[in-house]
């Protein structure tokens, strides 16, 4: 296993730690969870950087990286809904959109893989992931500092960024469908 794939594996290991810290009730547990999440999210940058810089891009790395990102973000947004950290109806709808997009893209990648096509993340998907990561860290920070005060500026900024990430979730999902329509239609690229 090369260095980028080891870094991605660290991200996968950090996910259950993030979940545990999120749920274990101690002073500033949301801030600690934000730190663990930020470290995990930073490994996404690191693995890609090393893979490209040192020509270590592998099909396994593309697969692990894409799925590690999904599991990390989906774990966080599901925890947010479970802990009522997002507005009730809007939060549920937003998280449903994120989950639906990730399932759709995973299915599309499986279809493409049967045709020998490996679909790496594109720029819109990376923007989506960046916005999701930032919003999750900001929201966790807001709850760590201000508790359940939904009117604080940090929380509002986090919700706005999260809303933008949901818009990018839809846009990048549509883009994946359009760009990869041949793999969906049964025509090899």
C-alpha positions as CSV (number, residue, x, y, z in Angstrom):
1,X,0.0,0.0,0.0
2,X,1.5,3.3,-1.0
3,X,1.6,6.5,1.1
4,X,-1.5,8.2,-0.3
5,X,-3.5,5.0,0.4
6,X,-2.1,4.8,3.9
7,X,-3.2,8.4,4.5
8,X,-6.7,7.6,3.2
9,X,-6.8,4.6,5.6
10,X,-6.0,7.0,8.5
11,X,-9.1,9.0,7.4
12,X,-11.2,5.8,7.6
13,X,-9.8,5.1,11.1
14,X,-10.6,8.6,12.3
15,X,-14.3,8.2,11.4
16,X,-15.3,6.0,14.3
17,X,-13.2,8.2,16.6
18,X,-15.1,11.3,15.3
19,X,-18.4,9.5,16.0
20,X,-17.4,8.5,19.5
21,X,-16.1,11.9,20.4
22,X,-19.3,13.5,19.0
23,X,-21.5,11.3,21.3
24,X,-19.4,11.1,24.4
25,X,-20.7,13.9,26.6
26,X,-17.9,15.9,28.0
27,X,-17.0,19.6,28.1
28,X,-16.2,20.8,24.6
29,X,-16.9,17.5,22.9
30,X,-18.2,19.2,19.8
31,X,-14.9,21.2,19.5
32,X,-12.9,18.0,19.9
33,X,-15.1,16.4,17.3
34,X,-14.5,19.4,15.0
35,X,-10.8,18.9,15.4
36,X,-11.0,15.2,14.7
37,X,-13.2,15.9,11.7
38,X,-10.9,18.6,10.4
39,X,-7.9,16.2,10.7
40,X,-9.8,13.5,8.8
41,X,-10.9,16.1,6.1
42,X,-7.3,17.3,5.8
43,X,-6.1,13.8,5.0
44,X,-8.3,14.2,1.8
45,X,-6.0,17.0,0.7
46,X,-2.9,15.2,1.7
47,X,-3.6,11.9,0.0
48,X,-4.5,13.7,-3.3
49,X,-1.4,15.9,-3.1
50,X,1.0,13.0,-2.6
51,X,-0.7,10.8,-5.2
52,X,-0.4,13.5,-7.9
53,X,3.0,15.0,-6.9
54,X,4.7,11.6,-6.8
55,X,2.7,9.9,-9.5
56,X,1.1,7.4,-7.0
57,X,-2.4,7.6,-8.3
58,X,-4.0,4.1,-8.3
59,X,-7.4,2.7,-8.9
60,X,-7.5,1.5,-5.3
61,X,-6.6,5.0,-4.2
62,X,-9.4,6.5,-6.3
63,X,-11.9,4.0,-4.8
64,X,-10.8,4.4,-1.2
65,X,-10.6,8.2,-1.4
66,X,-14.1,8.6,-2.8
67,X,-15.6,6.2,-0.3
68,X,-13.7,7.6,2.7
69,X,-15.0,11.1,1.8
70,X,-18.6,9.8,1.6
71,X,-18.5,7.9,4.8
72,X,-16.9,10.8,6.7
73,X,-19.4,13.4,5.5
74,X,-22.4,11.1,5.7
75,X,-21.5,10.1,9.3
76,X,-21.3,13.8,10.2
77,X,-24.6,14.9,8.6
78,X,-26.5,11.9,10.0
79,X,-25.1,12.7,13.5
80,X,-26.3,16.3,13.0
81,X,-29.8,15.2,12.3
82,X,-29.8,12.6,15.1
83,X,-28.6,15.3,17.6
84,X,-31.0,17.9,16.2
85,X,-28.2,20.2,15.3
86,X,-29.8,21.1,11.9
87,X,-33.2,22.7,11.5
88,X,-35.7,19.8,11.7
89,X,-37.4,19.6,8.3
90,X,-34.8,21.5,6.3
91,X,-32.0,19.4,7.9
92,X,-33.7,16.2,7.1
93,X,-34.4,17.2,3.5
94,X,-30.8,18.4,3.0
95,X,-29.3,15.2,4.5
96,X,-31.6,13.2,2.3
97,X,-30.4,15.0,-0.8
98,X,-26.8,14.4,0.2
99,X,-27.4,10.7,0.8
100,X,-29.3,10.3,-2.4
101,X,-26.6,12.0,-4.4
102,X,-23.9,9.8,-2.9
103,X,-25.9,6.6,-3.5
104,X,-26.5,7.7,-7.1
105,X,-22.8,8.5,-7.7
106,X,-21.7,5.2,-6.1
107,X,-24.1,3.3,-8.4
108,X,-22.8,5.2,-11.4
109,X,-19.3,4.3,-10.4
110,X,-20.2,0.7,-10.1
111,X,-21.8,0.7,-13.6
112,X,-18.7,2.4,-15.0
113,X,-16.4,-0.1,-13.3
114,X,-18.2,-3.0,-15.0
115,X,-17.1,-1.3,-18.3
116,X,-13.5,-0.8,-17.1
117,X,-14.0,2.9,-16.4
118,X,-12.7,4.3,-13.1
119,X,-14.4,7.6,-12.3
120,X,-12.3,9.9,-10.1
121,X,-13.7,12.9,-8.3
122,X,-14.2,16.0,-10.5
123,X,-13.8,19.7,-9.6
124,X,-17.4,20.2,-8.8
125,X,-17.4,17.2,-6.5
126,X,-14.3,18.6,-4.8
127,X,-15.9,22.0,-4.3
128,X,-19.0,20.2,-2.8
129,X,-16.7,18.2,-0.4
130,X,-14.8,21.3,0.6
131,X,-18.0,23.2,1.4
132,X,-19.4,20.2,3.3
133,X,-16.2,19.9,5.3
134,X,-16.0,23.6,6.1
135,X,-19.7,23.8,7.1
136,X,-19.4,20.7,9.3
137,X,-16.4,22.2,11.1
138,X,-18.0,25.6,11.5
139,X,-21.3,24.0,12.8
140,X,-19.4,21.8,15.3
141,X,-17.4,24.8,16.4
142,X,-20.6,26.8,16.9
143,X,-22.1,24.2,19.1
144,X,-18.9,23.7,21.0
145,X,-18.6,27.4,21.8
146,X,-22.2,28.5,22.0
147,X,-24.1,25.3,22.8
148,X,-27.6,25.0,21.3
149,X,-27.9,28.8,20.6
150,X,-29.2,28.6,17.0
151,X,-29.1,32.4,16.7
152,X,-25.3,32.9,17.0
153,X,-23.5,34.2,13.9
154,X,-21.1,31.3,13.7
155,X,-24.1,28.8,13.5
156,X,-25.8,31.0,10.8
157,X,-22.6,31.1,8.8
158,X,-22.3,27.3,9.1
159,X,-25.9,26.9,7.9
160,X,-25.3,29.2,4.9
161,X,-22.2,27.2,3.9
162,X,-24.1,24.0,4.5
163,X,-26.9,25.3,2.2
164,X,-24.3,26.1,-0.4
165,X,-22.9,22.6,-0.1
166,X,-26.4,21.1,-0.7
167,X,-26.7,23.2,-3.8
168,X,-23.3,22.0,-5.0
169,X,-24.4,18.4,-4.1
170,X,-27.2,18.7,-6.6
171,X,-25.1,20.6,-9.2
172,X,-22.2,18.1,-9.0
173,X,-24.6,15.1,-9.1
174,X,-26.3,16.4,-12.3
175,X,-22.8,17.1,-13.8
176,X,-21.7,13.5,-13.1
177,X,-24.9,12.2,-14.8
178,X,-24.3,14.5,-17.9
179,X,-20.5,13.8,-18.2
180,X,-20.9,10.1,-17.7
181,X,-24.1,9.5,-19.6
182,X,-22.3,7.0,-21.9
183,X,-21.5,4.7,-19.0
184,X,-25.1,4.9,-17.9
185,X,-26.5,4.3,-21.4
186,X,-24.5,1.2,-21.9
187,X,-22.1,2.6,-24.5
188,X,-18.4,2.2,-23.7
189,X,-16.3,5.3,-23.6
